[in-house]
Amino acid sequence: MNALAEKLAEEALTLPEGDRAALADVLLRSLKVAASDQVDLLWAKEAEQRVREVEDGTVALLDGKAVLLKARERLQR
């Protein structure tokens, strides 16, 4: 980063969390569409990997209702 970018980053880090998140969103949206395409490609690769893991038995699927029930039970403790 150049000096101006470093100064802006330093100042941005002093902002409240919500303002930092909004600023990060604005900056991310300002990037070229190619970055978005790369993200889409990475997510597609991740989805394909997860499907392979389910198909080859590396991971097991869980029943959604059972997971939610277990989570509610833990939260009520």
DSSP file (Angstrom, degrees, kcal/mol; ACC not computed):
  #  RESIDUE AA STRUCTURE BP1 BP2  ACC     N-H-->O    O-->H-N    N-H-->O    O-->H-N    TCO  KAPPA ALPHA  PHI   PSI    X-CA   Y-CA   Z-CA
    1    1 A M              0   0    0      0, 0.0     2,-0.1     0, 0.0     0, 0.0   0.000 360.0 360.0 360.0 147.1    0.0    0.0    0.0
    2    2 A N     >  -     0   0    0      1,-0.1     4,-2.4     4,-0.0     5,-0.2  -0.321 360.0 -94.4 -81.0 175.6    1.1    3.5   -0.6
    3    3 A A  H  > S+     0   0    0      1,-0.2     4,-2.4     2,-0.2     5,-0.2   0.873 124.2  51.3 -61.1 -40.2    1.3    6.1    2.2
    4    4 A L  H  > S+     0   0    0      2,-0.2     4,-2.7     1,-0.2    -1,-0.2   0.928 110.7  48.1 -64.2 -44.2   -2.2    7.5    1.6
    5    5 A A  H  > S+     0   0    0      1,-0.2     4,-2.6     2,-0.2    -2,-0.2   0.904 111.4  50.7 -63.3 -41.0   -3.8    4.0    1.6
    6    6 A E  H  X S+     0   0    0     -4,-2.4     4,-2.4     2,-0.2    -1,-0.2   0.910 111.3  48.2 -62.6 -42.2   -1.9    3.2    4.8
    7    7 A K  H  X S+     0   0    0     -4,-2.4     4,-2.4     2,-0.2    -2,-0.2   0.918 112.5  48.7 -65.0 -43.1   -3.2    6.4    6.5
    8    8 A L  H  X S+     0   0    0     -4,-2.7     4,-2.9     2,-0.2    -2,-0.2   0.914 111.9  49.1 -62.4 -42.5   -6.7    5.8    5.3
    9    9 A A  H  X S+     0   0    0     -4,-2.6     4,-2.0     2,-0.2    -2,-0.2   0.921 110.5  50.8 -62.8 -43.6   -6.6    2.2    6.6
   10   10 A E  H  < S+     0   0    0     -4,-2.4     4,-0.3     1,-0.2    -1,-0.2   0.916 114.3  43.5 -60.2 -44.3   -5.2    3.4   10.0
   11   11 A E  H >< S+     0   0    0     -4,-2.4     3,-1.5     1,-0.2     4,-0.4   0.892 109.9  56.4 -69.2 -39.3   -8.0    5.9   10.3
   12   12 A A  H >< S+     0   0    0     -4,-2.9     3,-1.7     1,-0.3    -1,-0.2   0.861  98.5  62.1 -61.1 -35.0  -10.7    3.5    9.1
   13   13 A L  T 3< S+     0   0    0     -4,-2.0    -1,-0.3     1,-0.3    -2,-0.2   0.657  96.3  60.1 -67.4 -14.2   -9.7    1.1   11.9
   14   14 A T  T <  S+     0   0    0     -3,-1.5    -1,-0.3    -4,-0.3    -2,-0.2   0.575  86.0 100.6 -87.4  -9.2  -10.7    3.7   14.5
   15   15 A L  S <  S-     0   0    0     -3,-1.7     5,-0.0    -4,-0.4    -3,-0.0  -0.327  87.7 -91.2 -71.1 155.9  -14.3    3.8   13.2
   16   16 A P     >  -     0   0    0      0, 0.0     4,-2.4     0, 0.0     3,-0.4  -0.289  43.7-104.2 -60.7 155.7  -17.1    1.9   15.0
   17   17 A E  H  > S+     0   0    0      1,-0.2     4,-2.4     2,-0.2     5,-0.2   0.866 119.4  51.8 -53.6 -44.3  -17.6   -1.6   13.7
   18   18 A G  H  > S+     0   0    0      1,-0.2     4,-2.2     2,-0.2    -1,-0.2   0.892 110.8  47.7 -62.6 -40.7  -20.8   -0.8   11.8
   19   19 A D  H  > S+     0   0    0     -3,-0.4     4,-2.5     2,-0.2    -1,-0.2   0.884 110.8  51.8 -67.9 -38.5  -19.1    2.1   10.0
   20   20 A R  H  X S+     0   0    0     -4,-2.4     4,-2.7     2,-0.2    -2,-0.2   0.908 110.0  49.6 -63.1 -40.9  -16.1   -0.2    9.2
   21   21 A A  H  X S+     0   0    0     -4,-2.4     4,-2.2    -5,-0.2    -2,-0.2   0.915 111.6  48.0 -64.5 -43.0  -18.4   -2.8    7.7
   22   22 A A  H  X S+     0   0    0     -4,-2.2     4,-2.1     2,-0.2    -2,-0.2   0.905 113.1  48.3 -64.7 -41.3  -20.2   -0.2    5.6
   23   23 A L  H  X S+     0   0    0     -4,-2.5     4,-2.5     2,-0.2    -2,-0.2   0.914 110.2  51.5 -64.7 -43.0  -16.9    1.2    4.3
   24   24 A A  H  X S+     0   0    0     -4,-2.7     4,-2.7     1,-0.2    -2,-0.2   0.895 109.0  51.8 -60.8 -39.6  -15.7   -2.3    3.6
   25   25 A D  H  X S+     0   0    0     -4,-2.2     4,-2.4     2,-0.2    -1,-0.2   0.923 109.6  48.6 -63.1 -44.7  -18.8   -3.0    1.6
   26   26 A V  H  X S+     0   0    0     -4,-2.1     4,-1.1     1,-0.2    -2,-0.2   0.923 113.5  47.4 -61.3 -44.4  -18.4    0.2   -0.4
   27   27 A L  H  X S+     0   0    0     -4,-2.5     4,-0.5     1,-0.2     3,-0.4   0.913 111.9  49.4 -65.6 -42.4  -14.8   -0.6   -1.2
   28   28 A L  H >< S+     0   0    0     -4,-2.7     3,-1.2     1,-0.2    -1,-0.2   0.902 109.2  52.2 -63.8 -39.9  -15.6   -4.2   -2.2
   29   29 A R  H 3< S+     0   0    0     -4,-2.4    -1,-0.2     1,-0.2    -2,-0.2   0.758 102.5  61.0 -66.9 -23.2  -18.3   -3.1   -4.5
   30   30 A S  H 3< S+     0   0    0     -4,-1.1    -1,-0.2    -3,-0.4    -2,-0.2   0.627  84.6  99.9 -80.2 -12.1  -15.9   -0.7   -6.2
   31   31 A L  S << S-     0   0    0     -3,-1.2     5,-0.1    -4,-0.5    -3,-0.0  -0.307  88.0 -85.4 -71.4 159.3  -13.6   -3.6   -7.3
   32   32 A K    >>  -     0   0    0      1,-0.1     3,-1.3     3,-0.1     4,-0.8  -0.195  34.5-112.7 -63.5 156.1  -13.8   -4.8  -10.8
   33   33 A V  H 3> S+     0   0    0      1,-0.3     4,-2.5     2,-0.2     3,-0.3   0.781 111.7  73.9 -59.7 -28.7  -16.4   -7.5  -11.7
   34   34 A A  H 3> S+     0   0    0      1,-0.3     4,-2.3     2,-0.2    -1,-0.3   0.864  92.0  54.9 -55.6 -36.8  -13.5   -9.9  -12.3
   35   35 A A  H <> S+     0   0    0     -3,-1.3     4,-2.1     2,-0.2    -1,-0.3   0.908 107.8  48.9 -63.5 -40.7  -13.1  -10.1   -8.6
   36   36 A S  H  X S+     0   0    0     -4,-0.8     4,-2.5    -3,-0.3    -2,-0.2   0.898 109.5  52.2 -64.0 -40.8  -16.8  -11.1   -8.3
   37   37 A D  H  X S+     0   0    0     -4,-2.5     4,-2.3     1,-0.2    -2,-0.2   0.893 108.2  51.6 -61.9 -39.4  -16.3  -13.7  -11.0
   38   38 A Q  H  X S+     0   0    0     -4,-2.3     4,-2.6     2,-0.2    -1,-0.2   0.904 108.9  50.3 -64.2 -41.2  -13.4  -15.1   -9.1
   39   39 A V  H  X S+     0   0    0     -4,-2.1     4,-2.5     2,-0.2    -2,-0.2   0.926 110.1  50.2 -62.3 -44.6  -15.4  -15.4   -5.9
   40   40 A D  H  X S+     0   0    0     -4,-2.5     4,-2.2     1,-0.2    -2,-0.2   0.904 110.9  49.5 -59.7 -41.7  -18.2  -17.2   -7.8
   41   41 A L  H  X S+     0   0    0     -4,-2.3     4,-2.3     2,-0.2    -2,-0.2   0.913 110.5  49.7 -64.3 -43.0  -15.6  -19.6   -9.3
   42   42 A L  H  X S+     0   0    0     -4,-2.6     4,-2.2     1,-0.2    -2,-0.2   0.896 111.2  49.0 -63.6 -40.1  -14.2  -20.3   -5.8
   43   43 A W  H  X S+     0   0    0     -4,-2.5     4,-2.6     2,-0.2    -1,-0.2   0.887 109.6  52.1 -66.9 -37.7  -17.6  -21.0   -4.4
   44   44 A A  H  X S+     0   0    0     -4,-2.2     4,-2.4     2,-0.2    -2,-0.2   0.922 110.4  48.2 -62.8 -43.1  -18.5  -23.3   -7.3
   45   45 A K  H  X S+     0   0    0     -4,-2.3     4,-2.3     2,-0.2    -2,-0.2   0.898 111.4  50.7 -62.8 -40.5  -15.2  -25.2   -6.6
   46   46 A E  H  X S+     0   0    0     -4,-2.2     4,-2.4     2,-0.2    -2,-0.2   0.919 110.1  49.4 -63.8 -43.4  -16.1  -25.4   -2.9
   47   47 A A  H  X S+     0   0    0     -4,-2.6     4,-2.3     1,-0.2    -2,-0.2   0.914 110.7  50.0 -62.4 -43.0  -19.6  -26.7   -3.7
   48   48 A E  H  X S+     0   0    0     -4,-2.4     4,-2.3     1,-0.2    -1,-0.2   0.907 110.4  50.4 -62.0 -41.2  -18.1  -29.4   -6.0
   49   49 A Q  H  X S+     0   0    0     -4,-2.3     4,-2.3     1,-0.2    -2,-0.2   0.909 109.9  50.1 -62.9 -42.3  -15.6  -30.4   -3.3
   50   50 A R  H  X S+     0   0    0     -4,-2.4     4,-2.0     2,-0.2    -1,-0.2   0.895 109.4  51.0 -65.3 -39.5  -18.4  -30.7   -0.7
   51   51 A V  H  X S+     0   0    0     -4,-2.3     4,-2.8     1,-0.2    -1,-0.2   0.927 110.0  50.2 -61.8 -44.6  -20.5  -32.9   -3.1
   52   52 A R  H  X S+     0   0    0     -4,-2.3     4,-2.7     1,-0.2     6,-0.3   0.907 108.4  52.8 -60.2 -41.6  -17.5  -35.2   -3.7
   53   53 A E  H  <>S+     0   0    0     -4,-2.3     6,-1.5     1,-0.2     5,-1.4   0.882 111.8  45.2 -63.2 -38.6  -17.0  -35.5    0.1
   54   54 A V  H ><5S+     0   0    0     -4,-2.0     3,-0.9     4,-0.2    -2,-0.2   0.932 114.1  49.3 -67.9 -45.6  -20.6  -36.5    0.6
   55   55 A E  H 3<5S+     0   0    0     -4,-2.8    -2,-0.2     1,-0.2    -1,-0.2   0.861 114.1  44.0 -65.0 -36.4  -20.5  -38.9   -2.3
   56   56 A D  T 3<5S-     0   0    0     -4,-2.7    -1,-0.2    -5,-0.2    -2,-0.2   0.446 114.0-114.2 -91.3   2.7  -17.3  -40.6   -1.2
   57   57 A G  T < 5S+     0   0    0     -3,-0.9    -3,-0.2    -4,-0.4    -4,-0.1   0.553  78.7 127.4  83.5   6.9  -18.4  -40.9    2.4
   58   58 A T  S   <S+     0   0    0     -5,-1.4     2,-0.3    -6,-0.3    -4,-0.2   0.873  81.9  21.7 -63.0 -36.8  -15.7  -38.5    3.8
   59   59 A V  S    S-     0   0    0     -6,-1.5     2,-0.4    -9,-0.1    -2,-0.2  -0.924  78.7-137.1-128.5 156.1  -18.5  -36.5    5.5
   60   60 A A        -     0   0    0     -2,-0.3     2,-0.2    -3,-0.0    -6,-0.1  -0.892  18.5-121.5-114.3 144.6  -22.0  -37.5    6.4
   61   61 A L        -     0   0    0     -2,-0.4     2,-0.4    -7,-0.1     0, 0.0  -0.540  24.7-144.3 -78.5 148.6  -25.2  -35.4    6.0
   62   62 A L        -     0   0    0     -2,-0.2     2,-0.4     3,-0.0     3,-0.0  -0.884  22.8-105.4-113.5 147.2  -27.2  -34.6    9.0
   63   63 A D     >  -     0   0    0     -2,-0.4     4,-2.3     1,-0.1     5,-0.2  -0.572  26.3-142.4 -70.4 124.6  -31.0  -34.3    9.3
   64   64 A G  H  > S+     0   0    0     -2,-0.4     4,-2.5     1,-0.2     5,-0.2   0.884  98.3  50.2 -58.5 -43.2  -31.9  -30.7    9.4
   65   65 A K  H  > S+     0   0    0      1,-0.2     4,-2.4     2,-0.2    -1,-0.2   0.904 111.1  49.5 -63.7 -40.7  -34.7  -31.1   11.9
   66   66 A A  H  > S+     0   0    0      2,-0.2     4,-2.4     1,-0.2    -1,-0.2   0.894 110.7  50.1 -66.0 -39.4  -32.6  -33.2   14.2
   67   67 A V  H  X S+     0   0    0     -4,-2.3     4,-2.5     2,-0.2    -2,-0.2   0.930 111.9  47.4 -64.3 -45.5  -29.8  -30.5   14.1
   68   68 A L  H  X S+     0   0    0     -4,-2.5     4,-2.5     2,-0.2    -2,-0.2   0.899 111.6  50.9 -63.5 -40.2  -32.2  -27.7   14.9
   69   69 A L  H  X S+     0   0    0     -4,-2.4     4,-2.2     2,-0.2    -1,-0.2   0.928 111.5  47.5 -61.9 -45.2  -33.8  -29.7   17.7
   70   70 A K  H  X S+     0   0    0     -4,-2.4     4,-2.2     1,-0.2    -2,-0.2   0.897 111.6  50.8 -63.4 -40.8  -30.3  -30.4   19.2
   71   71 A A  H  X S+     0   0    0     -4,-2.5     4,-2.2     2,-0.2    -1,-0.2   0.910 110.2  49.3 -64.0 -42.1  -29.4  -26.7   18.9
   72   72 A R  H  X S+     0   0    0     -4,-2.5     4,-1.6     1,-0.2    -2,-0.2   0.902 109.4  52.4 -63.8 -40.2  -32.5  -25.6   20.6
   73   73 A E  H  X S+     0   0    0     -4,-2.2     4,-0.5     1,-0.2    -1,-0.2   0.917 110.4  47.9 -61.2 -43.5  -31.9  -28.0   23.4
   74   74 A R  H >< S+     0   0    0     -4,-2.2     3,-0.9     1,-0.2    -1,-0.2   0.885 110.1  52.3 -65.5 -38.4  -28.4  -26.7   23.9
   75   75 A L  H 3< S+     0   0    0     -4,-2.2    -1,-0.2     1,-0.2    -2,-0.2   0.789 105.0  55.9 -69.4 -26.6  -29.6  -23.1   23.9
   76   76 A Q  H 3<        0   0    0     -4,-1.6    -1,-0.2     1,-0.2    -2,-0.2   0.588 360.0 360.0 -81.8 -10.5  -32.2  -23.8   26.6
   77   77 A R    <<        0   0    0     -3,-0.9    -1,-0.2    -4,-0.5    -2,-0.1   0.486 360.0 360.0 -68.6 360.0  -29.6  -25.2   29.0
